[in-house]
Amino acid sequence: MVKMLFNLFNKRKREIERLNGVVAQLQQELRMCNTFATTTNAKKLEVERYLRERNDEVFGLKNEINYLKMQINTTNDQINSKSY
């Protein structure tokens, strides 16, 4: 009877040790996944910020082009009016 209890205890002990190893491995994989997710999120935020900056730059350049076109048109009108 005692031998059966020791065998049962040893089986349970080995199972607990095996499961502790599995839990430790899963925790390590979870930390790696969290690190990857954090890095990916940081890169995504950086790319979005860069995209916003470039969009603002393009918008500013469009406004500058429109302003220059307006100045050219105004200058053309002034030149044409002087020739008459």
N, C-alpha and C positions, 0 to 999 in steps of 0.2 A: 504494500500500500504506500509506504513512504517512498519506495523507488518510483512508483507511478507518479506520485506528486512531484518528485524531483524532475522526472522526465518532462512532465507537463510544464513545470516552472521553467525548465531550460528551454523548451520550445517557445514558450511565450517570451522569454528573455531574448532569444535570438531574433524572434519576429519584431520585437520592439527595437532592437539595435538596427535591424535592416530598415525598418520604417524611419528611424531617426536619420539614417543615411540618405534615404529617399527625400525626406523633408529638407535636409540640408542642401541637397542638390537642387531641389525645386526653388528654395530660397535664393540660391546663387543665380539660377536662371532668371528668376524674377528681378533680381537686382540688375542683371545684364539687360533685360528687356526695358526696365525703367530708365537705365542710362541711355539706351538707344532711343527711346521715345523722347527723352528730354533733349538729346542732341538733335534729333530730327525736328522737334518743335522749335528749337532755337534757330536752326538753319531756315526753317519755313518763315519764321518771323523776320529774319534778316533779309530774305529774298523779298518778302512783302514790303518791307521798309524801302529796299532798293528800288522796287517797282514804283512805289508811290513817289519817291524822289525823281525818278526818270520821267514819270507822267507829269509831275509838276514842272520839270524842266522843259518838256515838250510843249506844255501849255504856255509857258512863258515865251518860248521861241515863236509859237504861233501868234501870240499877241504882238511880239516885236515885228514879225513879218507883216502883220496887218497894219501896224503903225507905219512901217516903211512904205508899204503900198499906198497908204493914204497920203504920205508926204510926197511920193512920186506923182500921184494923180493931181495933187494940189499944185505941185511944181509944173506939171504939164499944162494945167489950166492957165497958170500965170504966164507961161511962155507963149501959149497960143493967144492969150488976150493981148499981149504986148505986140504981137506981129500984126494985129489988125489996127 
